[in-house]
Amino acid sequence: MWGFIVALVSGALMSIQGVFNTEVTKQTSLWVSTGWVQLSAFAVCVLAWLFTGRESIAALWQVENKYTLLGGVIGAFITVTVIQSMGALGPAKAAMLIVVSQLLVAYVIELFGLFGVEKAVFEWRKVVGMAVAIAGIIIFKWQK
């Protein structure tokens, strides 16, 4: 149950953040806004680290698959693409497309066992579920 609650909160926060970042971008620029997001996130993480367990930063260099350390770099591009998509499509359409893209890519990662994820078996019901989500986007976007 906790996982569901956290996922729902995450989705809500991502939508709110996207709207906030898009507004900041309108008043500054794409890279200023993105830089602020990443810098302020870094500051929050440093403060959280200071007030919690204070694990050794050196542990980062012990991570086995070094490519996984690129998550922050990917995070910068996530911020940029969310800002651009929300600015171009509006929050609801952008969020729907982002979520469907996440589903598709996550399912491919599971199917092929990429990046150390346990390999999953192909299931038609998951493909049908994604097709329903895509149909939902078409219906949502449909204009008279």
RABEL-V379083 format. One record per helix or strand of 3 or more residues. SS is the DSSP state (a for helix, b for strand). FROM is the first residue (numbers start at 1). TO is the last residue. If there is no record, write none. Layout:
BEGIN
ss=SS from=FROM to=TO
ss=SS from=FROM to=TO
END
This chain:
BEGIN
ss=a from=2 to=27
ss=a from=30 to=51
ss=a from=57 to=62
ss=a from=66 to=89
ss=a from=91 to=112
ss=a from=114 to=116
ss=a from=124 to=141
END
